[in-house]
Amino acid sequence: MLDILILIALVAGIVLVTARWKVSPVLALLGAALIGAFAYRIPVADIISTITTAFGGTLGNIGLVILFGTMIGVILERSGAAIAMADWLIKIIGTRFPNLTMTVIGYIVSIPVFCDSGYVILNSLRKAVTLRTGVSTLATSIALMTGLYATHTLVPPTPGPLAAASNLGVENLGLLIAIGLPVAAVAALAAMLFANRFLHTPVDLLPAEDDDEMDHTYEELRASYGVLPKAFPAFLPILLPLLLICGASIAKIPSRPIGEGVAFEILAFVGTPVIALIIGLLAAAALLRGNGKLVAFNSQIDDAIRVSAPILLITAAGASFGAVLAASPLMDVLGGSLSGLGIGLAVPFLIAAALKTAQGSSTVSMVTTSALVAPLLGEIGLGTEMGAALAVLAVGAGAMVVSHANDSYFWVVSRLGRIPVATAYRTLSVATAIEGTAAFATIWVIGFFVL
């Protein structure tokens, strides 16, 4: 019982110092790891090596993948490729179903681009579609927000799912992508159906601020990028890595569908996540135009490094915390308790949802939860490759529930949509709860058949 109380105190401490006192999650997780090591009576000689080995090993395993994925996202954002993709999707889907259009655009753009950045980029487009169709800005705000959120928490190469996959030992990212894409689609559609309730609901919007991005028209936004890329080159940096990773996963199936010759070796190599993302980065770099494209490329790579650095460190710190827990007697206690409950996938989902709701950050929630759950996978019936992949998705589903005042994304959406805070609580927060619950329900059904 004491060991469980120590765990509760450590998690509560992480939430308190990050949410109330705004301490860096990196320091909070490393501090929890160090305090936990002493509290669980890990031999003093082993404490530092336990923490540093997990920290360095995680950076080695996942660091380059997160870094290259972030670089692709930044280039797509700055080159106008995200707008080009949105333009093409509007031509295909049209504006007859504005919420569906916003959901699909968000779903695709957020695979490499952070949901916060994606919303800022696409907000002028959302406004244009809203005005053109005469529907409520509240409905399109919810649809775009949840479309972006779905793939942000469930589909690599977004850093959150990558970090959770690393902590939970999922090496087959192709399997994770293949399951994550349809799960994210179901979650986004569930939230879209909720958004449809507000298609014609009048809302008293807040007055626009002087620097509000909504003061810019969609045409002005497009013009600011100059000549936009064509649709195919814009989509290629996303599609290439996904197809290569999934192709390599298929090639490595025990039955070896393409044999074990040269073709297998080539596909296995280019489908390695790091190599696949390097190829995607080269495709993204080809989007840059003009005489100053080398300068622009270097500048955007520097920005990507600054963006990815905190994520890398949070991920590594979370792994250190998880390593301390794995080395403690807590795992035997929890394993014996949870194995008899038969709740399996609900464990990572509920822990992630509690952490997300308490401290606001989806990434911190995913990193912390996956570190906590990793040593327990076998005990809760998720020790197989498929079980670990579904556990990653369950963590991602929980990390959607619930976005509210302590989540920066909540404020990005409500501010740019000029949605009053009280209305945002009743709609945006509820939409993320529905989305995360729908995602988990889908994961649970899949688990029922494959576990």
VOPAGU-2260 file (C-alpha; in pm, 1 decimal, decimal comma):
REM VOPAGU-2260
SITE   aa  ch    i         X         Y         Z
SITE  MET   A    0       0,0       0,0       0,0
SITE  LEU   A    1     286,4     237,5      81,3
SITE  ASP   A    2     437,4     185,7    -264,4
SITE  ILE   A    3     109,6     287,2    -431,3
SITE  LEU   A    4      79,9     595,8    -210,2
SITE  ILE   A    5     432,6     696,2    -312,3
SITE  LEU   A    6     332,5     667,1    -679,2
SITE  ILE   A    7      21,6     879,1    -623,7
SITE  ALA   A    8     230,9    1141,9    -446,7
SITE  LEU   A    9     488,2    1146,3    -729,0
SITE  VAL   A   10     223,6    1185,9   -1001,6
SITE  ALA   A   11      39,1    1449,9    -799,0
SITE  GLY   A   12     369,4    1632,3    -754,3
SITE  ILE   A   13     433,9    1629,4   -1130,0
SITE  VAL   A   14      87,9    1771,5   -1195,7
SITE  LEU   A   15     119,5    2034,5    -922,4
SITE  VAL   A   16     458,2    2174,3   -1017,4
SITE  THR   A   17     387,1    2176,5   -1392,1
SITE  ALA   A   18      28,5    2305,4   -1382,7
SITE  ARG   A   19      32,8    2547,3   -1088,6
SITE  TRP   A   20     392,8    2660,7   -1063,2
SITE  LYS   A   21     477,6    2624,1   -1435,6
SITE  VAL   A   22     794,0    2425,4   -1367,8
SITE  SER   A   23     939,1    2264,6   -1681,0
SITE  PRO   A   24     804,7    1909,3   -1729,2
SITE  VAL   A   25    1163,6    1798,6   -1788,8
SITE  LEU   A   26    1267,4    1904,4   -1439,9
SITE  ALA   A   27     944,1    1773,8   -1289,7
SITE  LEU   A   28     991,1    1426,5   -1440,4
SITE  LEU   A   29    1361,7    1406,3   -1354,5
SITE  GLY   A   30    1286,9    1527,8   -1002,2
SITE  ALA   A   31    1015,4    1264,4    -964,7
SITE  ALA   A   32    1258,0    1000,3   -1091,2
SITE  LEU   A   33    1523,4    1099,4    -837,2
SITE  ILE   A   34    1282,3    1129,2    -543,5
SITE  GLY   A   35    1110,1     806,1    -643,6
SITE  ALA   A   36    1440,5     619,6    -656,7
SITE  PHE   A   37    1511,5     709,3    -292,9
SITE  ALA   A   38    1149,3     651,9    -185,3
SITE  TYR   A   39    1147,2     303,3    -339,5
SITE  ARG   A   40    1481,9     220,7    -182,3
SITE  ILE   A   41    1668,0     155,0    -506,6
SITE  PRO   A   42    2037,5     103,4    -422,2
SITE  VAL   A   43    2213,5     439,2    -420,7
SITE  ALA   A   44    2487,1     309,9    -650,2
SITE  ASP   A   45    2224,4     224,8    -915,6
SITE  ILE   A   46    2014,2     540,3    -907,9
SITE  ILE   A   47    2212,4     763,4   -1143,9
SITE  SER   A   48    2286,5     484,8   -1391,5
SITE  THR   A   49    1917,0     387,1   -1400,2
SITE  ILE   A   50    1813,8     744,2   -1479,8
SITE  THR   A   51    2089,8     828,2   -1727,9
SITE  THR   A   52    2076,9     496,7   -1915,4
SITE  ALA   A   53    1704,8     535,1   -1981,3
SITE  PHE   A   54    1748,1     903,0   -2069,9
SITE  GLY   A   55    2025,9     841,4   -2321,9
SITE  GLY   A   56    1875,6     524,1   -2463,1
SITE  THR   A   57    1547,4     698,2   -2537,9
SITE  LEU   A   58    1719,5     985,8   -2715,9
SITE  GLY   A   59    1913,2     733,2   -2921,4
SITE  ASN   A   60    1603,7     532,5   -3012,6
SITE  ILE   A   61    1356,6     807,5   -3091,7
SITE  GLY   A   62    1545,6    1137,9   -3101,1
SITE  LEU   A   63    1619,6    1154,5   -3473,4
SITE  VAL   A   64    1269,7    1037,8   -3563,8
SITE  ILE   A   65    1111,1    1320,7   -3364,9
SITE  LEU   A   66    1366,3    1570,8   -3499,0
SITE  PHE   A   67    1314,4    1486,0   -3867,3
SITE  GLY   A   68     936,0    1466,2   -3824,3
SITE  THR   A   69     935,8    1813,8   -3671,4
SITE  MET   A   70    1152,8    1947,0   -3955,2
SITE  ILE   A   71     902,5    1820,2   -4212,4
SITE  GLY   A   72     615,8    1983,3   -4022,9
SITE  VAL   A   73     789,3    2320,9   -3999,4
SITE  ILE   A   74     872,5    2326,1   -4371,7
SITE  LEU   A   75     516,0    2229,4   -4466,3
SITE  GLU   A   76     390,8    2508,7   -4243,3
SITE  ARG   A   77     627,2    2779,3   -4372,9
SITE  SER   A   78     626,5    2685,2   -4742,3
SITE  GLY   A   79     251,3    2713,0   -4784,3
SITE  ALA   A   80     216,0    2337,7   -4841,0
SITE  ALA   A   81     -47,6    2313,3   -4565,8
SITE  ILE   A   82    -254,9    2577,2   -4745,2
SITE  ALA   A   83    -200,1    2400,0   -5078,6
SITE  MET   A   84    -328,3    2073,4   -4928,2
SITE  ALA   A   85    -630,1    2252,2   -4785,5
SITE  ASP   A   86    -701,6    2415,8   -5123,0
SITE  TRP   A   87    -694,6    2080,1   -5299,4
SITE  LEU   A   88    -920,1    1916,2   -5041,2
SITE  ILE   A   89   -1175,1    2196,6   -5073,4
SITE  LYS   A   90   -1182,5    2140,6   -5449,6
SITE  ILE   A   91   -1242,2    1769,2   -5393,4
SITE  ILE   A   92   -1488,9    1783,1   -5104,3
SITE  GLY   A   93   -1636,3    2124,7   -5178,4
SITE  THR   A   94   -1802,5    2354,5   -4927,1
SITE  ARG   A   95   -2140,6    2181,5   -4922,1
SITE  PHE   A   96   -2040,5    2001,3   -4602,6
SITE  PRO   A   97   -1821,6    2258,3   -4422,7
SITE  ASN   A   98   -1765,9    2055,9   -4106,5
SITE  LEU   A   99   -1656,3    1751,2   -4304,2
SITE  THR   A  100   -1420,6    1970,7   -4506,0
SITE  MET   A  101   -1265,2    2118,6   -4192,9
SITE  THR   A  102   -1237,3    1778,4   -4024,9
SITE  VAL   A  103   -1061,6    1613,5   -4320,4
SITE  ILE   A  104    -824,2    1906,5   -4367,3
SITE  GLY   A  105    -730,6    1902,9   -3997,9
SITE  TYR   A  106    -695,8    1524,1   -3996,2
SITE  ILE   A  107    -439,0    1528,8   -4278,2
SITE  VAL   A  108    -246,0    1845,4   -4191,0
SITE  SER   A  109    -185,7    1743,8   -3828,4
SITE  ILE   A  110      -2,6    1421,1   -3916,1
SITE  PRO   A  111     325,9    1615,4   -3936,6
SITE  VAL   A  112     220,4    1963,5   -3815,2
SITE  PHE   A  113     148,2    2040,8   -3447,4
SITE  CYS   A  114    -222,1    2095,2   -3388,0
SITE  ASP   A  115    -166,9    2444,1   -3240,7
SITE  SER   A  116      30,3    2557,3   -3545,6
SITE  GLY   A  117    -210,2    2382,1   -3779,2
SITE  TYR   A  118    -505,7    2568,9   -3635,3
SITE  VAL   A  119    -331,9    2905,5   -3666,3
SITE  ILE   A  120    -239,7    2831,3   -4028,6
SITE  LEU   A  121    -584,7    2708,2   -4125,4
SITE  ASN   A  122    -795,2    2955,3   -3929,0
SITE  SER   A  123    -831,4    3200,6   -4217,4
SITE  LEU   A  124    -939,3    2912,4   -4439,2
SITE  ARG   A  125   -1192,8    2807,6   -4176,7
SITE  LYS   A  126   -1325,7    3161,2   -4163,0
SITE  ALA   A  127   -1357,7    3176,2   -4542,7
SITE  VAL   A  128   -1549,7    2847,7   -4555,0
SITE  THR   A  129   -1771,0    2965,1   -4268,6
SITE  LEU   A  130   -1859,6    3289,2   -4445,1
SITE  ARG   A  131   -1912,0    3116,9   -4780,9
SITE  THR   A  132   -2152,9    2857,3   -4639,9
SITE  GLY   A  133   -2330,2    3073,3   -4382,2
SITE  VAL   A  134   -2288,0    2825,7   -4097,7
SITE  SER   A  135   -2190,5    2898,7   -3738,9
SITE  THR   A  136   -1825,5    2975,4   -3666,9
SITE  LEU   A  137   -1864,6    2758,5   -3356,4
SITE  ALA   A  138   -1935,5    2449,5   -3568,2
SITE  THR   A  139   -1637,9    2492,4   -3799,8
SITE  SER   A  140   -1409,8    2575,2   -3505,3
SITE  ILE   A  141   -1499,7    2247,7   -3334,2
SITE  ALA   A  142   -1461,4    2049,9   -3656,8
SITE  LEU   A  143   -1117,5    2191,4   -3737,4
SITE  MET   A  144    -998,3    2163,4   -3377,3
SITE  THR   A  145   -1094,2    1797,2   -3341,5
SITE  GLY   A  146    -977,9    1701,4   -3690,6
SITE  LEU   A  147    -633,1    1831,8   -3602,7
SITE  TYR   A  148    -643,6    1675,9   -3256,9
SITE  ALA   A  149    -721,4    1324,4   -3383,0
SITE  THR   A  150    -398,8    1259,4   -3572,5
SITE  HIS   A  151    -195,7    1479,7   -3336,1
SITE  THR   A  152    -237,4    1225,9   -3055,3
SITE  LEU   A  153    -278,8     900,7   -3248,9
SITE  VAL   A  154     -63,3     894,5   -3563,6
SITE  PRO   A  155     318,3     910,3   -3594,1
SITE  PRO   A  156     533,2    1099,8   -3682,2
SITE  THR   A  157     367,1    1344,8   -3442,3
SITE  PRO   A  158     599,0    1348,7   -3135,6
SITE  GLY   A  159     340,6    1239,4   -2875,6
SITE  PRO   A  160     262,3     899,5   -3030,6
SITE  LEU   A  161     630,1     852,1   -3114,7
SITE  ALA   A  162     732,2     912,8   -2754,6
SITE  ALA   A  163     464,5     676,4   -2622,8
SITE  ALA   A  164     569,1     411,9   -2876,6
SITE  SER   A  165     930,7     441,6   -2764,1
SITE  ASN   A  166     840,9     407,4   -2396,5
SITE  LEU   A  167     613,5     109,3   -2461,3
SITE  GLY   A  168     865,1     -68,7   -2681,7
SITE  VAL   A  169     670,3     -47,9   -3009,5
SITE  GLU   A  170     926,6     -76,5   -3287,9
SITE  ASN   A  171     678,5    -152,0   -3566,1
SITE  LEU   A  172     560,7     200,1   -3645,3
SITE  GLY   A  173     393,1      72,6   -3961,2
SITE  LEU   A  174     152,3    -130,6   -3748,6
SITE  LEU   A  175      88,3     171,6   -3527,6
SITE  ILE   A  176      18,0     396,2   -3829,5
SITE  ALA   A  177    -204,7     134,1   -3993,5
SITE  ILE   A  178    -424,7     110,3   -3682,9
SITE  GLY   A  179    -393,6     472,4   -3575,1
SITE  LEU   A  180    -523,4     624,0   -3898,9
SITE  PRO   A  181    -867,5     454,5   -3890,6
SITE  VAL   A  182    -899,0     501,7   -3513,3
SITE  ALA   A  183    -824,9     872,8   -3558,0
SITE  ALA   A  184   -1081,2     886,2   -3840,8
SITE  VAL   A  185   -1354,0     740,5   -3618,6
SITE  ALA   A  186   -1265,1     982,3   -3337,6
SITE  ALA   A  187   -1267,8    1283,3   -3572,5
SITE  LEU   A  188   -1601,8    1182,1   -3725,8
SITE  ALA   A  189   -1759,0    1139,4   -3381,9
SITE  ALA   A  190   -1649,8    1491,6   -3289,0
SITE  MET   A  191   -1770,8    1620,0   -3627,5
SITE  LEU   A  192   -2118,9    1480,4   -3560,7
SITE  PHE   A  193   -2117,4    1673,5   -3234,1
SITE  ALA   A  194   -2003,5    1985,8   -3422,2
SITE  ASN   A  195   -2295,8    1943,5   -3664,5
SITE  ARG   A  196   -2532,9    2023,3   -3377,4
SITE  PHE   A  197   -2409,5    2382,3   -3391,5
SITE  LEU   A  198   -2418,2    2439,1   -3767,8
SITE  HIS   A  199   -2692,9    2698,5   -3736,3
SITE  THR   A  200   -2652,6    2794,5   -3371,5
SITE  PRO   A  201   -2603,7    3170,3   -3332,2
SITE  VAL   A  202   -2316,0    3264,9   -3103,6
SITE  ASP   A  203   -2229,8    3607,9   -2967,2
SITE  LEU   A  204   -1866,1    3622,0   -3070,9
SITE  LEU   A  205   -1606,0    3817,0   -2880,9
SITE  PRO   A  206   -1481,1    4135,1   -3053,7
SITE  ALA   A  207   -1178,3    4084,0   -3276,3
SITE  GLU   A  208    -842,3    4188,9   -3136,3
SITE  ASP   A  209    -616,4    4419,1   -3335,1
SITE  ASP   A  210    -358,6    4146,8   -3392,1
SITE  ASP   A  211    -611,2    3868,4   -3435,5
SITE  GLU   A  212    -524,7    3637,8   -3724,0
SITE  MET   A  213    -893,5    3643,7   -3814,9
SITE  ASP   A  214    -851,2    4001,1   -3936,2
SITE  HIS   A  215    -664,7    3856,8   -4234,2
SITE  THR   A  216    -871,6    3712,6   -4515,2
SITE  TYR   A  217    -795,2    3374,5   -4663,0
SITE  GLU   A  218    -692,1    3541,9   -4987,2
SITE  GLU   A  219    -443,1    3760,0   -4797,7
SITE  LEU   A  220    -304,0    3452,5   -4624,9
SITE  ARG   A  221    -257,6    3270,1   -4955,5
SITE  ALA   A  222     -92,6    3574,8   -5110,7
SITE  SER   A  223     154,8    3599,4   -4822,1
SITE  TYR   A  224     306,2    3264,6   -4929,7
SITE  GLY   A  225     356,7    3374,8   -5290,1
SITE  VAL   A  226     308,7    3092,6   -5540,2
SITE  LEU   A  227     173,3    2789,5   -5354,0
SITE  PRO   A  228     310,5    2440,7   -5423,8
SITE  LYS   A  229     105,6    2202,7   -5634,7
SITE  ALA   A  230    -106,2    1950,5   -5446,6
SITE  PHE   A  231     104,0    1639,0   -5516,0
SITE  PRO   A  232     438,6    1787,9   -5402,2
SITE  ALA   A  233     260,0    1931,5   -5095,9
SITE  PHE   A  234     125,6    1590,4   -4991,9
SITE  LEU   A  235     442,9    1397,2   -5079,4
SITE  PRO   A  236     644,0    1474,6   -4759,7
SITE  ILE   A  237     358,4    1321,2   -4558,6
SITE  LEU   A  238     272,4    1029,5   -4784,8
SITE  LEU   A  239     626,3     909,2   -4860,8
SITE  PRO   A  240     733,4     833,5   -4500,6
SITE  LEU   A  241     396,4     675,8   -4414,2
SITE  LEU   A  242     402,2     451,2   -4722,0
SITE  LEU   A  243     767,2     353,1   -4675,0
SITE  ILE   A  244     723,0     268,8   -4306,5
SITE  CYS   A  245     404,9      69,3   -4371,3
SITE  GLY   A  246     567,1    -102,6   -4672,6
SITE  ALA   A  247     862,6    -213,0   -4462,9
SITE  SER   A  248     627,5    -347,9   -4196,9
SITE  ILE   A  249     445,1    -555,5   -4459,1
SITE  ALA   A  250     773,8    -681,1   -4602,1
SITE  LYS   A  251     884,5    -796,1   -4256,5
SITE  ILE   A  252     575,0   -1008,2   -4194,2
SITE  PRO   A  253     698,0   -1360,7   -4104,6
SITE  SER   A  254     560,2   -1500,4   -4432,0
SITE  ARG   A  255     789,7   -1251,8   -4616,9
SITE  PRO   A  256     544,9   -1158,5   -4898,1
SITE  ILE   A  257     821,9   -1007,4   -5115,8
SITE  GLY   A  258    1089,1   -1263,0   -5023,4
SITE  GLU   A  259    1423,0   -1192,3   -4859,6
SITE  GLY   A  260    1629,0   -1076,6   -5156,5
SITE  VAL   A  261    1753,0    -734,8   -5260,8
SITE  ALA   A  262    1400,4    -587,6   -5277,8
SITE  PHE   A  263    1339,9    -686,0   -4916,1
SITE  GLU   A  264    1667,6    -536,1   -4799,0
SITE  ILE   A  265    1603,2    -208,4   -4983,1
SITE  LEU   A  266    1247,2    -174,5   -4856,9
SITE  ALA   A  267    1347,8    -268,1   -4502,2
SITE  PHE   A  268    1617,5       0,0   -4510,5
SITE  VAL   A  269    1417,7     286,8   -4662,6
SITE  GLY   A  270    1122,1     194,1   -4442,1
SITE  THR   A  271    1325,2     240,8   -4125,9
SITE  PRO   A  272    1155,9     540,9   -3958,6
SITE  VAL   A  273    1469,7     757,7   -3957,5
SITE  ILE   A  274    1545,7     692,4   -4326,4
SITE  ALA   A  275    1180,3     727,9   -4428,5
SITE  LEU   A  276    1160,0    1066,6   -4258,2
SITE  ILE   A  277    1488,6    1180,9   -4414,0
SITE  ILE   A  278    1337,8    1098,9   -4753,9
SITE  GLY   A  279    1024,9    1291,8   -4650,5
SITE  LEU   A  280    1245,6    1583,5   -4545,4
SITE  LEU   A  281    1411,0    1586,9   -4888,4
SITE  ALA   A  282    1065,8    1596,4   -5048,7
SITE  ALA   A  283     970,3    1883,2   -4816,6
SITE  ALA   A  284    1290,1    2074,7   -4899,5
SITE  ALA   A  285    1196,5    2056,4   -5268,3
SITE  LEU   A  286     894,1    2276,2   -5187,8
SITE  LEU   A  287    1119,5    2573,7   -5113,7
SITE  ARG   A  288    1154,5    2815,2   -5402,9
SITE  GLY   A  289    1341,3    3130,5   -5498,2
SITE  ASN   A  290    1698,2    3247,8   -5476,0
SITE  GLY   A  291    1700,3    3242,3   -5097,5
SITE  LYS   A  292    1575,0    2887,2   -5055,9
SITE  LEU   A  293    1896,6    2766,1   -4891,1
SITE  VAL   A  294    1875,2    3045,8   -4634,8
SITE  ALA   A  295    1505,2    2968,4   -4580,7
SITE  PHE   A  296    1581,9    2597,2   -4540,4
SITE  ASN   A  297    1852,5    2660,9   -4280,5
SITE  SER   A  298    1627,8    2902,0   -4091,5
SITE  GLN   A  299    1339,4    2655,3   -4082,8
SITE  ILE   A  300    1566,5    2370,5   -3972,2
SITE  ASP   A  301    1690,2    2589,6   -3685,2
SITE  ASP   A  302    1328,4    2659,8   -3588,7
SITE  ALA   A  303    1248,7    2287,6   -3599,3
SITE  ILE   A  304    1542,2    2211,1   -3370,5
SITE  ARG   A  305    1416,1    2471,0   -3120,1
SITE  VAL   A  306    1063,9    2325,7   -3136,6
SITE  SER   A  307    1172,9    1964,3   -3100,3
SITE  ALA   A  308    1430,3    2012,9   -2823,1
SITE  PRO   A  309    1177,8    2040,9   -2536,1
SITE  ILE   A  310     984,3    1740,6   -2670,0
SITE  LEU   A  311    1298,5    1530,4   -2690,8
SITE  LEU   A  312    1398,0    1620,0   -2336,8
SITE  ILE   A  313    1048,6    1559,9   -2196,8
SITE  THR   A  314    1039,9    1220,8   -2367,9
SITE  ALA   A  315    1379,4    1121,2   -2230,5
SITE  ALA   A  316    1293,6    1247,6   -1881,6
SITE  GLY   A  317     969,3    1049,3   -1889,8
SITE  ALA   A  318    1165,6     738,0   -1981,7
SITE  SER   A  319    1394,6     797,2   -1682,5
SITE  PHE   A  320    1092,2     820,4   -1453,4
SITE  GLY   A  321     956,3     499,1   -1603,4
SITE  ALA   A  322    1288,2     321,9   -1556,6
SITE  VAL   A  323    1288,9     409,2   -1186,2
SITE  LEU   A  324     935,6     273,1   -1149,8
SITE  ALA   A  325    1031,7     -42,3   -1338,1
SITE  ALA   A  326    1321,9     -97,4   -1098,9
SITE  SER   A  327    1102,0     -49,5    -791,7
SITE  PRO   A  328     888,1    -304,5    -602,3
SITE  LEU   A  329     582,3    -106,0    -713,8
SITE  MET   A  330     548,8    -307,4   -1035,2
SITE  ASP   A  331     491,2    -633,1    -849,3
SITE  VAL   A  332     224,5    -468,6    -635,0
SITE  LEU   A  333      44,4    -303,1    -926,0
SITE  GLY   A  334      84,1    -604,0   -1150,9
SITE  GLY   A  335     -85,1    -830,1    -901,5
SITE  SER   A  336    -366,9    -581,8    -844,8
SITE  LEU   A  337    -437,4    -488,6   -1206,9
SITE  SER   A  338    -402,5    -833,4   -1359,5
SITE  GLY   A  339    -705,1    -953,6   -1165,1
SITE  LEU   A  340    -926,9    -665,5   -1271,9
SITE  GLY   A  341    -932,2    -756,6   -1640,9
SITE  ILE   A  342    -951,5    -393,7   -1754,5
SITE  GLY   A  343    -648,5    -409,6   -1986,5
SITE  LEU   A  344    -661,1    -116,4   -2229,5
SITE  ALA   A  345    -862,3      94,4   -1986,3
SITE  VAL   A  346    -553,0     132,1   -1765,0
SITE  PRO   A  347    -345,5     349,1   -2003,4
SITE  PHE   A  348    -655,7     533,7   -2122,9
SITE  LEU   A  349    -776,5     632,4   -1775,6
SITE  ILE   A  350    -431,4     731,9   -1650,1
SITE  ALA   A  351    -365,7     945,1   -1959,4
SITE  ALA   A  352    -710,4    1106,8   -1936,0
SITE  ALA   A  353    -658,1    1191,4   -1569,6
SITE  LEU   A  354    -315,3    1343,3   -1634,2
SITE  LYS   A  355    -432,4    1535,4   -1941,4
SITE  THR   A  356    -731,7    1683,0   -1760,8
SITE  ALA   A  357    -523,6    1770,3   -1456,6
SITE  GLN   A  358    -222,3    1937,9   -1618,4
SITE  GLY   A  359    -328,3    2025,8   -1974,9
SITE  SER   A  360     -45,6    1902,7   -2197,9
SITE  SER   A  361    -124,2    1606,6   -2423,6
SITE  THR   A  362     247,1    1538,6   -2480,6
SITE  VAL   A  363     330,8    1535,2   -2108,5
SITE  SER   A  364      28,8    1311,9   -2048,6
SITE  MET   A  365     139,2    1064,7   -2315,6
SITE  VAL   A  366     501,9    1057,2   -2203,8
SITE  THR   A  367     420,7    1017,4   -1833,8
SITE  THR   A  368     146,4     758,5   -1884,9
SITE  SER   A  369     348,8     544,4   -2122,5
SITE  ALA   A  370     642,1     550,6   -1878,5
SITE  LEU   A  371     410,1     442,5   -1596,8
SITE  VAL   A  372     238,2     167,6   -1793,2
SITE  ALA   A  373     540,1      20,0   -1975,6
SITE  PRO   A  374     647,9    -218,3   -1696,3
SITE  LEU   A  375     286,5    -335,7   -1654,6
SITE  LEU   A  376     203,9    -435,9   -2011,5
SITE  GLY   A  377     247,4    -808,1   -1950,8
SITE  GLU   A  378      46,3    -801,1   -1629,3
SITE  ILE   A  379    -255,0    -629,5   -1789,8
SITE  GLY   A  380    -257,7    -854,0   -2096,7
SITE  LEU   A  381     -84,9    -617,9   -2340,4
SITE  GLY   A  382     256,9    -782,1   -2359,9
SITE  THR   A  383     234,6    -870,1   -2730,0
SITE  GLU   A  384     335,3    -645,4   -3021,5
SITE  MET   A  385     -30,8    -578,4   -3099,4
SITE  GLY   A  386    -110,3    -520,5   -2732,8
SITE  ALA   A  387     168,1    -262,3   -2699,3
SITE  ALA   A  388      52,1     -83,2   -3017,7
SITE  LEU   A  389    -305,3     -65,1   -2887,5
SITE  ALA   A  390    -170,5      60,5   -2553,2
SITE  VAL   A  391      -0,3     349,5   -2736,2
SITE  LEU   A  392    -330,3     437,9   -2901,9
SITE  ALA   A  393    -517,6     408,8   -2571,9
SITE  VAL   A  394    -269,6     655,1   -2422,5
SITE  GLY   A  395    -329,9     888,3   -2718,4
SITE  ALA   A  396    -705,8     861,2   -2677,0
SITE  GLY   A  397    -676,8     949,5   -2309,5
SITE  ALA   A  398    -452,4    1244,9   -2394,3
SITE  MET   A  399    -748,6    1409,6   -2572,9
SITE  VAL   A  400    -969,5    1403,8   -2262,3
SITE  VAL   A  401   -1037,9    1682,7   -2165,8
SITE  SER   A  402    -905,5    2005,6   -2323,7
SITE  HIS   A  403    -995,8    2302,2   -2104,6
SITE  ALA   A  404    -845,8    2613,2   -1946,7
SITE  ASN   A  405    -507,5    2457,5   -1861,1
SITE  ASP   A  406    -449,8    2352,7   -2224,7
SITE  SER   A  407    -286,8    2604,7   -2460,0
SITE  TYR   A  408    -473,7    2451,0   -2755,0
SITE  PHE   A  409    -806,6    2537,0   -2589,5
SITE  TRP   A  410    -706,9    2903,2   -2584,2
SITE  VAL   A  411    -573,0    2900,0   -2941,0
SITE  VAL   A  412    -908,3    2772,1   -3071,2
SITE  SER   A  413   -1132,5    2985,1   -2851,5
SITE  ARG   A  414    -932,9    3303,3   -2917,4
SITE  LEU   A  415    -906,8    3264,1   -3294,4
SITE  GLY   A  416   -1271,0    3159,8   -3312,9
SITE  ARG   A  417   -1365,1    3449,9   -3083,7
SITE  ILE   A  418   -1567,5    3201,7   -2878,0
SITE  PRO   A  419   -1665,3    3314,9   -2524,5
SITE  VAL   A  420   -1499,6    3107,5   -2254,4
SITE  ALA   A  421   -1826,3    2978,4   -2109,2
SITE  THR   A  422   -1935,6    2861,7   -2453,8
SITE  ALA   A  423   -1594,8    2706,5   -2516,2
SITE  TYR   A  424   -1627,9    2495,9   -2200,4
SITE  ARG   A  425   -1968,5    2367,5   -2314,4
SITE  THR   A  426   -1853,7    2288,9   -2667,0
SITE  LEU   A  427   -1478,1    2259,6   -2721,1
SITE  SER   A  428   -1414,4    2068,9   -2397,2
SITE  VAL   A  429   -1713,1    1840,9   -2454,7
SITE  ALA   A  430   -1600,3    1775,5   -2812,8
SITE  THR   A  431   -1256,6    1656,8   -2698,8
SITE  ALA   A  432   -1418,3    1432,5   -2437,8
SITE  ILE   A  433   -1640,4    1277,7   -2705,8
SITE  GLU   A  434   -1345,9    1241,3   -2942,2
SITE  GLY   A  435   -1119,7    1070,4   -2689,1
SITE  THR   A  436   -1397,8     839,4   -2570,9
SITE  ALA   A  437   -1485,6     743,2   -2929,9
SITE  ALA   A  438   -1120,4     670,1   -3000,7
SITE  PHE   A  439   -1092,3     447,3   -2695,4
SITE  ALA   A  440   -1416,6     264,9   -2777,8
SITE  THR   A  441   -1276,1     188,1   -3123,9
SITE  ILE   A  442    -945,9      68,3   -2976,3
SITE  TRP   A  443   -1130,9    -151,8   -2727,1
SITE  VAL   A  444   -1334,4    -314,0   -3006,4
SITE  ILE   A  445   -1016,6    -381,7   -3206,1
SITE  GLY   A  446    -854,9    -527,4   -2895,1
SITE  PHE   A  447   -1155,3    -753,6   -2837,1
SITE  PHE   A  448   -1084,8    -926,5   -3169,7
SITE  VAL   A  449    -704,3    -927,5   -3184,7
SITE  LEU   A  450    -584,6    -969,4   -2825,5
